Amino acid sequence: MEDFESFADASPGGSVGGAPEVSRILNRRTRNLAGALNTAIAHLLESGADPDTTYLAFLDDDDRWDPEYLEACRSALLETPDIVVSGIIRHERLEDPGRRQSIPGDLSVSDFLAGNPHVQGSNLVVRLSTLLRAGCFDERLPSTTDRDLMIRVLDLGNVRCAIVKRHLVHHWATDTPRLSAHGSPRKLEGLERFLDKHGPRMTREERIAFQERAARLFGWTPPGTAPTDTARAQPGDPLPLGGAPCELVWGSP
């Protein structure tokens, strides 16, 4: 699916404690998931959302939140963190009760360079201003966007993180076609581009862990040559912030 759609809730109380205002928005940026998410972010800014007091919660179309998820995240926000992470349950069949993934005690760049400590869009809440400072979602990446975003968020250096020690998010990894399926062309391309972008900063141990995980889970093999800029899509317009453009992150720094 190329023309991803975004749903943005711009109400002050979100979907907790009041009737939400829901907007259904057709992606107007790069035709991938990152472009769709950045379209929703641009919509919120254009609607007058305050970046310092607005938090974004993402939900993939094949995932589900428990009814108390947003309330639990909102309670965690009382300590005004920049990001909130909660536990996730992985389901590999529709009738599967699911496997509870480990909940990280803390987060480091190394964790995301080598693999993923079970943080993805659907169990992440992030302050809008933090997301903007990190550069939003990299539209050059057809996959691995969550890992890339978390690296850039943590690179900011002054990010406060709250961990909800409850498994409130369900991730459905069924056999139906999906982006992260074993051998998925977009997943493999995303891994190559992720390595092209972040590989130079990896330690030997991180690179080995990255390669072994990518091979085991996705059938990835190291590319003969690194991806080139000529293969990437063109980004959409920069996101507005306070009347000035907020440029998206674009490829390698």
C-alpha positions as CSV (number, residue, x, y, z in Angstrom):
1,M,0.0,0.0,0.0
2,E,1.6,3.3,-1.1
3,D,-1.0,5.9,-0.2
4,F,-0.9,5.5,3.6
5,E,-3.5,7.4,5.6
6,S,-3.0,9.0,9.0
7,F,-5.5,9.6,11.7
8,A,-4.7,12.6,14.0
9,D,-6.5,13.3,17.2
10,A,-6.0,17.0,17.9
11,S,-8.4,17.4,20.9
12,P,-7.0,18.8,24.2
13,G,-7.9,15.6,26.1
14,G,-7.0,13.2,23.3
15,S,-9.1,10.1,23.4
16,V,-9.1,10.1,27.2
17,G,-11.5,12.3,29.2
18,G,-13.4,13.8,26.3
19,A,-14.7,13.4,22.8
20,P,-11.8,13.3,20.4
21,E,-11.6,15.3,17.2
22,V,-10.4,12.8,14.6
23,S,-9.1,13.9,11.2
24,R,-8.6,11.4,8.4
25,I,-5.7,12.6,6.3
26,L,-4.3,11.3,3.0
27,N,-0.5,11.1,2.9
28,R,0.9,14.1,1.0
29,R,4.6,13.4,1.6
30,T,6.8,10.4,0.6
31,R,4.7,7.4,-0.2
32,N,5.6,5.3,2.7
33,L,4.8,4.9,6.4
34,A,7.3,7.6,7.5
35,G,5.7,10.0,5.0
36,A,2.2,9.3,6.4
37,L,3.3,9.9,10.0
38,N,5.1,13.1,9.1
39,T,1.9,14.2,7.3
40,A,0.0,13.7,10.5
41,I,2.6,15.7,12.4
42,A,2.4,18.5,9.9
43,H,-1.4,18.5,10.3
44,L,-1.1,18.9,14.1
45,L,1.3,21.8,13.7
46,E,-0.9,23.5,11.1
47,S,-3.8,23.1,13.5
48,G,-2.0,25.0,16.2
49,A,-0.8,22.2,18.5
50,D,1.7,23.4,21.1
51,P,4.9,21.2,20.6
52,D,5.9,21.5,24.3
53,T,2.5,20.3,25.7
54,T,1.4,17.9,22.9
55,Y,2.3,14.2,23.0
56,L,1.9,11.8,20.1
57,A,0.8,8.2,20.5
58,F,1.1,5.9,17.4
59,L,-0.9,2.8,16.5
60,D,0.0,0.6,13.6
61,D,-2.9,-0.8,11.6
62,D,-2.1,-4.4,12.7
63,D,-1.7,-3.6,16.5
64,R,-4.2,-2.9,19.3
65,W,-4.1,-1.0,22.6
66,D,-5.7,-2.3,25.7
67,P,-8.5,0.0,26.9
68,E,-6.4,1.4,29.8
69,Y,-3.3,2.0,27.6
70,L,-3.8,5.7,27.0
71,E,-4.8,6.4,30.6
72,A,-1.6,4.6,31.9
73,C,0.5,6.6,29.5
74,R,-1.2,9.8,30.6
75,S,-0.5,9.0,34.3
76,A,3.2,8.5,33.4
77,L,3.1,11.9,31.8
78,L,2.5,13.6,35.1
79,E,6.2,13.5,35.7
80,T,6.6,15.3,32.3
81,P,8.9,12.9,30.5
82,D,9.8,13.3,26.8
83,I,8.9,9.7,25.9
84,V,6.9,6.9,27.4
85,V,7.4,3.2,26.6
86,S,5.2,0.3,27.8
87,G,5.2,-3.4,27.4
88,I,4.1,-5.2,24.2
89,I,2.6,-8.6,23.6
90,R,3.5,-10.4,20.3
91,H,0.8,-12.6,18.7
92,E,1.8,-14.9,15.8
93,R,-1.6,-16.3,15.2
94,L,-5.1,-14.8,15.6
95,E,-6.0,-17.2,18.4
96,D,-2.5,-17.0,20.0
97,P,-2.6,-15.7,23.6
98,G,0.6,-14.0,22.8
99,R,4.2,-13.8,24.2
100,R,5.0,-10.9,26.6
101,Q,8.1,-9.2,25.4
102,S,10.7,-7.9,27.9
103,I,10.2,-4.3,29.0
104,P,13.4,-2.3,29.0
105,G,14.6,-0.8,32.2
106,D,16.4,2.0,30.4
107,L,17.1,2.8,26.8
108,S,20.5,3.4,25.1
109,V,21.6,4.1,21.5
110,S,23.6,0.8,21.5
111,D,20.4,-1.1,22.1
112,F,18.9,0.2,18.9
113,L,22.1,0.0,16.8
114,A,22.4,-3.8,17.6
115,G,18.7,-4.6,17.6
116,N,15.5,-3.5,19.2
117,P,14.6,-3.7,22.9
118,H,10.9,-4.1,22.0
119,V,10.1,-0.5,21.3
120,Q,8.0,0.3,18.3
121,G,5.5,2.9,17.2
122,S,2.5,1.3,18.9
123,N,4.1,1.3,22.4
124,L,5.8,4.7,22.2
125,V,4.5,8.1,23.3
126,V,6.7,11.1,22.5
127,R,6.5,14.8,23.2
128,L,6.0,16.7,19.9
129,S,8.8,19.1,20.5
130,T,11.2,16.2,21.2
131,L,10.1,14.6,17.9
132,L,10.7,17.8,16.0
133,R,14.2,18.3,17.5
134,A,15.1,14.8,16.5
135,G,13.9,15.4,12.9
136,C,10.7,13.4,12.8
137,F,10.5,10.1,10.8
138,D,13.2,9.6,8.1
139,E,11.3,9.2,4.8
140,R,14.3,7.7,3.2
141,L,13.7,4.5,5.2
142,P,11.1,2.0,4.0
143,S,11.4,0.1,7.3
144,T,13.4,0.3,10.6
145,T,11.9,3.8,11.1
146,D,11.3,3.2,14.8
147,R,14.9,2.2,15.6
148,D,16.2,5.1,13.6
149,L,13.9,7.6,15.4
150,M,14.9,6.3,18.8
151,I,18.6,6.6,18.0
152,R,18.1,10.2,17.0
153,V,15.9,11.0,20.0
154,L,18.4,9.5,22.5
155,D,21.2,11.3,20.7
156,L,19.6,14.6,21.9
157,G,21.2,13.8,25.2
158,N,18.7,15.4,27.6
159,V,15.7,13.1,27.0
160,R,13.6,11.9,30.0
161,C,12.0,8.5,29.6
162,A,9.2,7.0,31.6
163,I,8.6,3.2,31.5
164,V,5.1,1.8,32.1
165,K,5.8,-1.7,33.5
166,R,2.6,-3.2,32.0
167,H,1.9,-5.1,28.8
168,L,-0.8,-3.0,27.3
169,V,-0.1,-3.2,23.6
170,H,-0.8,-6.1,21.3
171,H,1.3,-6.6,18.1
172,W,-0.1,-9.0,15.6
173,A,2.7,-10.7,13.6
174,T,0.4,-13.1,11.7
175,D,1.3,-14.9,8.5
176,T,-0.6,-12.3,6.4
177,P,1.7,-10.2,4.2
178,R,3.2,-7.4,6.3
179,L,6.2,-5.1,6.1
180,S,8.3,-7.0,8.7
181,A,7.7,-10.5,7.3
182,H,10.7,-12.7,6.7
183,G,12.2,-11.8,3.3
184,S,10.0,-8.7,2.8
185,P,11.8,-6.6,0.1
186,R,11.0,-3.4,1.9
187,K,12.2,-4.8,5.2
188,L,15.5,-5.9,3.6
189,E,15.9,-2.5,1.9
190,G,15.2,-0.7,5.2
191,L,17.9,-2.8,6.9
192,E,20.4,-1.9,4.2
193,R,19.6,1.8,4.4
194,F,19.8,1.6,8.2
195,L,23.2,0.1,8.1
196,D,24.3,2.6,5.5
197,K,23.2,5.4,7.8
198,H,24.3,4.1,11.2
199,G,26.9,1.5,10.4
200,P,29.9,3.9,10.6
201,R,29.2,4.5,14.3
202,M,28.6,0.8,15.3
203,T,31.2,-1.0,17.4
204,R,32.3,-4.4,16.1
205,E,30.0,-6.1,18.6
206,E,27.0,-4.0,17.6
207,R,27.6,-4.7,13.9
208,I,27.8,-8.4,14.5
209,A,24.6,-8.4,16.6
210,F,22.8,-6.3,14.0
211,Q,23.8,-8.7,11.2
212,E,23.0,-11.9,13.1
213,R,19.6,-10.5,14.2
214,A,18.7,-9.3,10.7
215,A,19.7,-12.7,9.2
216,R,17.8,-14.7,11.7
217,L,14.5,-12.7,11.8
218,F,14.3,-11.3,8.2
219,G,16.6,-13.4,6.0
220,W,18.9,-10.4,5.4
221,T,22.4,-10.7,4.0
222,P,25.0,-8.0,3.9
223,P,24.8,-6.0,0.7
224,G,27.6,-6.1,-1.8
225,T,27.5,-2.3,-2.1
226,A,25.9,0.4,0.1
227,P,22.7,2.0,-1.0
228,T,23.2,5.3,-2.9
229,D,21.3,8.5,-2.7
230,T,20.0,8.1,-6.3
231,A,17.7,5.3,-5.1
232,R,15.8,7.3,-2.5
233,A,12.5,9.1,-2.8
234,Q,12.1,12.8,-2.6
235,P,10.8,14.2,0.7
236,G,7.7,16.4,1.0
237,D,7.7,20.0,2.2
238,P,9.4,20.8,5.5
239,L,7.3,20.8,8.6
240,P,6.3,24.2,9.9
241,L,7.2,25.2,13.4
242,G,6.6,28.7,14.8
243,G,6.5,30.1,11.3
244,A,10.0,28.7,10.5
245,P,10.5,25.4,8.6
246,C,11.5,22.4,10.6
247,E,13.6,20.3,8.2
248,L,13.2,16.5,8.4
249,V,16.2,14.3,8.9
250,W,17.4,13.2,5.6
251,G,19.8,10.3,5.1
252,S,23.2,10.2,6.8
253,P,24.1,13.2,9.0
